[in-house]
């Protein structure tokens, strides 16, 4: 049985992408294969990471299109050309339309740097999430991998992992620890789980 073809959508440095590449190499991800990395920015370092790993890349720069519909059609064309069966949003800084999401129902997952339903939804991304957690004074935060639906961070949860907040944490130190102790572990594990489920369906 052929592994599930995975596309990873990125916008920046691609640390989560690197975690996925490493997980595939080490055999954590064996039911799926990363066959395409799509960046919303032509200068994202994530593209270099993909090239270094021998993975095909594409750029879907939304500024190059007149409107969201044209942008998403170009993105879908890239995905369909490669026969993509599972999409992983790994720091993809762009909200996709309900039509796009419906097209990939239960085939698109995202990692979010908090324990959903805390500190999630519109406006909660990047350091904003960790700033909010520290401002609120919670003692535990973490990361969540979930299916993507039309509500921001509102899809069914696949996996979560908690991370303790330390005295004197800054948003930056907390962001780094949540990545290392949660995101980089549960994202590959969730990708393997969903890929395996897709293979079982087939």
BAFI-3210 file (N, C-alpha, C; in Angstrom, 3 decimals, decimal comma, padded with zeros to 6 digits):
// residues 202
n [1|2|3|4|5|6|7|8|9|10|11|12|13|14|15|16|17|18|19|20|21|22|23|24|25|26|27|28|29|30|31|32|33|34|35|36|37|38|39|40|41|42|43|44|45|46|47|48|49|50|51|52|53|54|55|56|57|58|59|60|61|62|63|64|65|66|67|68|69|70|71|72|73|74|75|76|77|78|79|80|81|82|83|84|85|86|87|88|89|90|91|92|93|94|95|96|97|98|99|100|101|102|103|104|105|106|107|108|109|110|111|112|113|114|115|116|117|118|119|120|121|122|123|124|125|126|127|128|129|130|131|132|133|134|135|136|137|138|139|140|141|142|143|144|145|146|147|148|149|150|151|152|153|154|155|156|157|158|159|160|161|162|163|164|165|166|167|168|169|170|171|172|173|174|175|176|177|178|179|180|181|182|183|184|185|186|187|188|189|190|191|192|193|194|195|196|197|198|199|200|201|202]
n.u [000,848|000,632|002,203|000,360|-000,029|001,391|000,975|002,679|001,853|003,288|004,643|006,781|009,733|009,717|010,039|008,338|007,873|010,429|010,506|008,641|009,891|012,155|010,865|009,790|012,091|013,118|011,249|008,969|006,839|005,327|003,207|002,612|003,876|005,820|005,259|005,090|005,837|004,303|004,635|003,468|004,982|007,600|010,111|010,373|012,122|011,506|011,222|013,839|014,515|012,865|013,924|016,510|015,861|015,081|012,479|009,723|008,801|006,471|005,276|002,719|001,889|-000,075|-000,226|000,277|-002,002|-005,230|-007,447|-008,878|-010,097|-008,801|-006,233|-006,648|-007,514|-005,214|-003,616|-005,028|-004,724|-001,952|-001,892|-003,558|-002,253|-000,168|-001,495|-002,315|-003,261|-003,476|-003,355|-001,141|-001,128|001,410|002,243|001,086|000,253|-002,441|-005,839|-008,007|-010,665|-014,173|-015,061|-012,718|-011,873|-014,006|-013,635|-011,439|-012,236|-011,741|-009,261|-007,339|-005,065|-004,033|-001,568|-001,688|-000,449|-001,472|-003,518|-006,267|-009,658|-008,456|-007,032|-007,280|-008,517|-009,682|-007,096|-005,380|-002,340|001,060|003,349|001,373|-000,344|001,141|001,726|-000,826|-001,410|000,484|-000,261|-002,726|-002,083|-002,026|-000,947|-000,279|000,276|000,377|000,174|-001,917|-003,125|-005,338|-008,223|-009,016|-011,642|-014,385|-014,350|-012,045|-009,430|-011,274|-011,855|-012,190|-010,357|-007,257|-004,917|-003,268|-000,829|000,474|002,336|004,413|004,328|006,978|008,381|009,131|009,051|009,114|007,188|008,696|010,487|008,643|007,289|009,308|009,705|007,191|007,132|009,340|008,712|006,126|004,726|006,568|006,506|003,824|002,757|004,049|003,237|000,459|000,154|001,014|-000,969|-003,376|-002,748|-002,515|-005,144|-006,394|-005,318|-006,446|-009,143|-009,155]
n.v [-001,203|002,147|004,976|007,697|010,689|013,681|017,177|019,972|023,043|026,180|029,258|030,556|030,120|027,349|025,398|023,467|022,025|020,960|019,255|017,390|016,370|015,207|013,309|011,653|010,610|009,213|007,279|007,632|008,751|006,764|005,927|007,918|010,248|013,103|014,947|017,389|020,797|023,766|027,209|030,330|032,462|033,630|033,869|032,349|030,509|027,919|026,790|026,305|024,317|022,266|021,839|021,002|018,546|017,241|017,549|018,399|021,773|024,535|027,837|029,742|032,650|034,941|037,609|037,733|037,285|038,349|038,044|036,185|033,864|033,261|032,829|030,580|028,739|028,359|027,228|024,831|023,634|023,076|021,199|019,162|018,330|016,908|014,872|015,054|013,887|014,512|017,431|019,454|022,093|024,090|026,507|028,186|031,211|032,126|032,477|030,055|029,693|028,788|027,138|026,006|024,607|022,819|021,213|019,733|018,229|016,701|016,048|017,810|019,202|021,051|022,641|024,099|026,476|026,138|024,814|023,992|024,506|026,952|030,194|030,538|030,786|033,611|035,955|034,825|033,822|032,776|034,589|035,953|034,127|033,029|035,292|035,922|033,694|033,980|036,478|035,889|034,210|031,417|028,152|026,020|025,279|024,448|022,392|021,788|019,516|019,620|018,870|020,875|023,124|025,296|027,132|029,124|027,406|025,570|022,915|019,275|017,828|016,158|015,466|016,352|018,053|018,821|021,575|022,832|026,070|028,178|030,058|033,407|033,119|034,295|035,449|034,558|032,560|030,751|030,101|028,722|026,501|025,267|024,506|022,674|020,779|020,002|020,696|019,681|017,036|016,054|016,821|015,293|012,741|012,907|013,263|010,784|009,176|010,107|009,667|006,906|006,225|007,142|005,385|003,028|003,487|003,392]
n.w [000,000|-000,936|000,645|002,179|000,392|001,306|001,755|002,988|004,287|004,528|005,975|007,036|008,920|009,168|011,240|012,307|010,009|009,667|011,867|011,012|008,707|009,877|011,446|009,541|008,419|010,611|010,940|012,455|011,150|008,962|007,472|005,791|003,309|002,800|000,082|-001,076|-000,469|000,233|000,113|001,383|001,032|-001,004|000,049|002,315|004,787|005,132|002,626|001,856|003,680|002,765|000,177|000,853|001,875|-000,300|-001,201|-003,227|-004,042|-003,913|-004,585|-003,314|-003,522|-002,099|-002,738|-005,359|-006,704|-007,883|-006,245|-003,441|-004,396|-006,842|-005,870|-004,196|-006,069|-007,575|-005,631|-005,099|-007,588|-007,581|-005,502|-006,444|-008,713|-007,680|-006,484|-003,796|-000,590|002,064|003,962|005,767|007,918|008,784|010,470|008,600|007,462|006,770|006,306|005,190|002,764|003,410|001,320|000,300|002,568|002,913|000,733|001,444|003,641|006,770|005,906|006,361|008,579|011,515|013,580|016,751|019,095|021,839|024,516|023,171|024,195|025,042|024,511|021,635|018,232|016,234|015,696|017,521|017,183|016,588|018,632|020,018|021,202|023,301|024,774|025,653|027,258|029,321|030,321|031,359|033,363|033,529|034,597|033,147|029,779|026,302|023,354|020,491|018,099|015,442|013,374|010,517|010,300|009,289|011,332|013,009|014,475|015,367|014,782|015,139|017,790|017,578|018,907|021,968|024,025|027,159|028,575|031,057|032,575|033,378|036,137|035,443|032,710|029,340|026,501|024,338|025,377|026,241|023,887|022,534|024,218|024,140|021,479|021,380|023,383|022,883|020,272|018,273|018,812|018,943|016,484|014,340|015,312|015,145|012,403|011,475|012,645|011,404|008,722|008,716|009,339|007,006|005,115|006,027|005,541|002,784]
ca.u [000,000|001,447|001,946|-000,498|000,749|001,170|001,490|002,824|001,704|004,137|004,774|007,981|010,993|009,516|010,547|007,433|008,167|011,658|010,121|007,966|010,921|012,954|010,009|009,671|013,404|013,338|010,248|007,776|005,815|005,590|002,002|002,507|005,127|005,733|005,603|005,053|005,800|003,810|004,831|002,726|005,986|008,711|011,383|010,311|013,249|010,935|011,475|015,215|014,453|012,261|014,898|017,586|015,345|014,705|011,016|009,283|008,216|005,682|004,971|001,386|001,990|-001,417|-000,096|000,416|-003,324|-006,178|-008,375|-008,703|-010,559|-007,717|-005,139|-006,982|-007,562|-003,815|-003,170|-005,680|-004,087|-000,664|-002,173|-004,153|-001,219|000,664|-002,358|-002,216|-004,383|-003,526|-002,700|-000,728|-000,833|002,498|002,579|000,596|-000,387|-003,473|-007,104|-008,558|-012,118|-015,002|-015,102|-011,452|-011,883|-014,996|-013,038|-010,476|-012,832|-011,057|-007,984|-006,468|-004,839|-003,274|-001,035|-001,905|000,379|-002,115|-004,451|-007,610|-010,186|-007,840|-006,135|-007,356|-009,496|-009,175|-006,125|-004,437|-001,321|002,437|003,636|000,144|-000,907|001,937|001,514|-002,141|-001,315|001,236|-001,061|-003,841|-001,505|-002,213|000,275|-000,020|-000,187|000,725|-000,121|-003,045|-003,272|-006,774|-008,704|-009,393|-012,989|-014,570|-014,152|-010,615|-009,039|-012,503|-012,074|-012,052|-008,997|-006,636|-003,919|-002,823|000,214|000,619|003,683|004,340|004,858|007,981|008,524|010,056|008,911|008,701|006,496|009,694|010,971|007,501|007,069|010,350|009,479|005,984|007,550|010,226|008,127|004,776|004,440|007,427|006,209|002,459|002,416|004,376|002,420|-000,892|000,250|001,056|-002,281|-004,367|-002,324|-002,866|-006,611|-006,740|-004,965|-007,422|-010,394|-008,999]
ca.v [000,000|003,356|005,929|008,846|011,831|014,809|018,517|020,817|024,455|026,954|030,686|031,148|029,390|025,925|024,500|022,313|021,229|020,202|018,174|016,370|015,750|014,348|012,192|010,718|009,939|008,300|006,211|007,966|008,831|005,712|005,727|009,062|010,769|014,514|015,020|018,776|021,880|024,993|028,379|031,535|033,512|033,109|033,982|031,565|029,582|026,566|026,282|025,766|023,044|021,277|021,549|020,202|017,185|016,672|017,580|019,407|022,962|025,456|029,080|030,299|033,982|035,524|038,959|037,605|037,019|039,467|037,821|034,924|032,753|032,925|032,287|029,228|027,860|028,038|026,318|023,545|023,057|022,515|020,026|018,091|017,866|015,933|013,841|015,202|013,291|015,086|018,744|019,838|023,515|024,212|027,918|028,799|032,429|032,544|031,792|029,493|029,902|027,614|026,257|025,258|023,706|021,761|020,335|018,836|017,874|015,590|015,769|018,964|019,350|022,234|022,620|025,390|026,455|026,224|023,711|024,412|025,781|028,173|031,017|030,136|031,535|034,746|036,826|034,055|033,114|033,159|035,003|036,450|033,028|032,884|036,545|035,806|032,676|034,563|037,576|035,293|033,580|029,967|027,439|024,977|025,535|023,264|022,474|020,975|019,260|019,444|018,976|022,240|023,361|026,712|027,974|029,188|026,520|024,985|021,538|018,172|017,668|014,856|015,204|017,496|017,771|019,950|022,072|023,696|027,430|028,410|031,401|034,229|032,867|035,364|034,815|033,892|031,305|029,830|029,645|027,745|025,277|024,616|023,835|021,527|019,748|019,596|020,742|018,818|015,629|015,623|017,021|014,068|011,607|013,087|013,028|009,330|008,618|010,445|008,955|005,489|006,155|007,308|004,120|002,024|003,785|002,982]
ca.w [000,000|-001,026|001,728|001,897|-000,098|002,219|001,461|004,170|003,924|005,445|005,659|007,653|009,102|008,915|012,294|012,371|008,808|009,959|012,786|010,194|007,850|010,763|011,889|008,420|008,315|011,747|010,921|013,247|010,098|007,960|006,656|004,891|002,749|002,420|-001,337|-001,540|000,519|-000,407|000,956|000,989|000,823|-001,806|000,782|003,563|004,954|005,038|001,264|001,878|004,422|001,863|-000,881|001,470|002,118|-001,598|-001,354|-004,198|-003,426|-004,741|-003,879|-003,587|-002,940|-002,293|-003,310|-006,818|-007,284|-007,755|-005,130|-002,719|-005,231|-007,777|-005,056|-003,755|-007,252|-007,902|-004,576|-005,356|-008,787|-007,129|-004,663|-007,263|-009,643|-006,954|-005,893|-002,333|000,159|003,412|004,052|007,115|008,054|009,763|010,498|007,364|007,970|005,827|006,601|003,953|002,653|003,714|000,141|000,271|003,728|002,639|-000,277|002,104|004,945|007,468|005,236|006,614|010,018|011,916|014,944|017,411|020,304|023,160|024,749|022,747|023,709|025,577|023,688|020,230|017,444|015,460|016,366|018,340|016,397|016,924|020,017|020,669|022,008|024,529|025,534|026,312|028,318|030,444|030,885|032,111|034,550|033,602|035,017|032,146|028,422|025,521|021,920|020,029|016,662|015,215|011,999|010,177|009,773|008,924|012,514|013,317|015,588|015,908|014,337|016,095|018,319|017,319|019,937|022,766|025,006|028,083|028,881|032,244|032,483|034,428|036,689|034,641|031,272|028,426|025,371|023,483|025,989|026,290|022,514|022,209|024,984|023,622|020,236|021,639|024,252|022,464|018,831|017,454|019,140|018,606|015,072|013,602|015,788|014,598|010,960|011,307|013,009|010,374|007,497|008,917|009,227|005,580|004,440|006,465|004,810|001,393]
c.u [000,882|001,152|001,067|000,380|000,368|001,742|001,558|002,777|002,384|004,129|006,106|009,176|010,897|010,072|009,642|007,608|009,397|011,366|009,448|008,961|011,747|012,163|009,826|010,962|013,581|012,277|009,051|006,590|006,160|004,377|001,809|003,867|004,914|006,197|005,608|005,060|005,394|003,973|004,019|003,683|007,161|010,042|011,409|011,476|012,778|011,190|012,874|015,238|013,911|013,260|016,029|017,168|014,897|013,202|010,655|008,616|007,379|005,440|003,579|001,338|000,670|-001,367|-000,001|-000,941|-004,287|-007,099|-008,148|-009,066|-009,446|-006,549|-005,429|-007,068|-006,157|-003,256|-003,749|-005,043|-002,753|-000,876|-002,680|-003,137|-000,360|-000,177|-002,356|-003,482|-004,534|-002,743|-002,381|-000,411|000,205|002,968|002,191|-000,249|-001,453|-004,735|-007,725|-010,088|-012,898|-015,073|-013,860|-011,458|-012,837|-014,431|-012,092|-010,963|-012,162|-009,744|-007,008|-006,321|-003,932|-002,719|-001,183|-001,186|-000,333|-002,987|-005,850|-008,643|-009,585|-007,006|-006,098|-008,415|-008,852|-008,222|-005,122|-003,497|000,050|002,585|002,402|-000,441|-000,191|001,834|000,204|-002,096|-000,601|000,428|-002,191|-003,351|-001,721|-000,882|000,677|-000,543|000,158|000,455|-001,233|-002,914|-004,745|-007,083|-009,130|-010,840|-013,168|-014,446|-012,655|-010,309|-010,225|-012,747|-011,795|-010,583|-008,491|-005,696|-003,574|-001,682|000,416|002,095|003,556|004,926|005,802|007,952|009,491|010,005|008,570|007,920|007,477|010,177|009,855|007,220|008,049|010,087|008,234|006,302|008,299|009,533|006,765|004,620|005,242|007,219|004,827|002,100|002,805|003,510|001,006|-000,907|000,266|-000,319|-003,310|-004,029|-002,737|-004,378|-007,054|-006,455|-005,982|-008,755|-010,329|-009,038]
c.v [001,252|004,295|007,079|010,019|013,088|016,100|019,292|022,274|025,310|028,432|031,256|030,217|027,885|024,984|023,271|021,410|020,362|019,019|017,034|015,620|014,767|013,110|011,167|009,906|008,882|007,201|006,447|008,086|007,787|005,456|006,867|009,496|012,223|014,634|016,445|019,727|023,144|026,148|029,558|032,697|032,936|033,116|033,148|030,570|028,122|025,955|025,673|024,402|021,936|020,859|020,678|018,755|016,522|016,626|018,691|020,580|023,740|026,708|029,524|031,636|034,722|036,927|038,920|037,402|038,171|039,299|036,440|033,715|032,300|032,271|030,825|028,253|027,430|027,032|024,914|022,846|022,403|021,213|018,856|017,489|016,778|014,832|013,848|014,673|013,873|016,397|019,030|021,329|023,654|025,660|028,622|030,008|032,940|031,757|031,336|029,602|028,633|026,626|025,380|024,197|022,527|020,731|019,308|018,446|016,615|015,192|016,934|019,148|020,549|022,022|024,029|025,388|026,788|024,980|024,232|023,785|027,048|028,872|030,581|030,964|032,722|035,610|036,094|033,250|033,597|033,529|035,502|035,389|032,951|034,138|036,443|034,812|033,242|035,671|037,033|034,610|032,082|029,299|026,380|025,465|024,298|023,482|021,490|020,749|018,940|019,448|020,422|022,242|024,860|027,657|027,949|028,391|025,761|023,528|020,503|017,973|016,246|014,489|016,486|017,079|019,024|020,291|023,016|025,069|027,643|029,860|032,179|033,950|034,156|034,684|034,021|032,568|030,265|029,253|028,520|026,413|024,527|023,882|022,541|020,399|019,248|019,541|019,719|017,337|015,217|015,841|015,790|012,871|011,686|012,838|011,526|008,713|008,861|009,725|007,490|005,273|006,254|006,012|003,029|002,212|003,232|001,454]
c.w [000,000|000,134|001,240|001,465|000,690|001,632|002,764|003,697|004,982|005,048|006,134|007,706|008,906|009,965|012,443|011,153|009,052|010,883|012,014|009,302|008,679|011,192|010,773|008,273|009,397|011,827|011,824|012,295|009,044|007,057|005,654|004,399|002,346|000,975|-001,866|-000,346|-000,225|000,570|000,447|000,754|000,042|-001,061|002,070|003,634|004,876|003,657|001,157|002,576|003,527|000,785|-000,351|001,687|000,806|-001,839|-002,343|-003,489|-004,441|-003,903|-004,305|-002,868|-003,182|-002,908|-004,836|-007,511|-006,990|-006,552|-004,519|-003,576|-006,186|-007,043|-004,674|-004,932|-007,667|-006,890|-004,798|-006,558|-008,422|-006,364|-005,512|-008,221|-008,995|-006,293|-004,370|-001,647|001,566|003,410|005,517|007,102|009,165|009,758|009,210|007,748|007,005|006,129|005,280|003,953|003,024|002,540|000,066|001,374|003,489|001,663|000,355|003,505|005,507|006,792|005,423|008,117|010,291|013,314|015,507|018,756|021,616|023,320|024,404|023,696|024,324|024,512|022,225|019,529|016,750|016,285|017,238|017,440|016,861|018,394|020,755|021,609|023,352|025,404|026,319|027,469|029,548|031,116|031,761|033,386|034,651|033,953|034,011|030,797|027,597|024,051|021,582|018,529|016,433|013,723|011,758|009,700|009,574|010,112|012,849|014,586|016,182|015,554|015,414|016,502|018,066|018,467|020,689|023,679|025,846|028,309|030,065|031,951|033,666|034,890|035,793|033,147|030,523|027,304|024,483|024,079|026,011|024,905|022,164|022,923|024,506|022,309|020,549|022,395|023,784|020,946|018,034|017,738|018,640|017,148|014,245|014,007|015,212|013,089|010,678|011,577|011,897|009,057|007,560|008,762|007,765|004,821|004,779|005,745|003,397|001,296]
res [x|x|x|x|x|x|x|x|x|x|x|x|x|x|x|x|x|x|x|x|x|x|x|x|x|x|x|x|x|x|x|x|x|x|x|x|x|x|x|x|x|x|x|x|x|x|x|x|x|x|x|x|x|x|x|x|x|x|x|x|x|x|x|x|x|x|x|x|x|x|x|x|x|x|x|x|x|x|x|x|x|x|x|x|x|x|x|x|x|x|x|x|x|x|x|x|x|x|x|x|x|x|x|x|x|x|x|x|x|x|x|x|x|x|x|x|x|x|x|x|x|x|x|x|x|x|x|x|x|x|x|x|x|x|x|x|x|x|x|x|x|x|x|x|x|x|x|x|x|x|x|x|x|x|x|x|x|x|x|x|x|x|x|x|x|x|x|x|x|x|x|x|x|x|x|x|x|x|x|x|x|x|x|x|x|x|x|x|x|x|x|x|x|x|x|x|x|x|x|x|x|x]
***
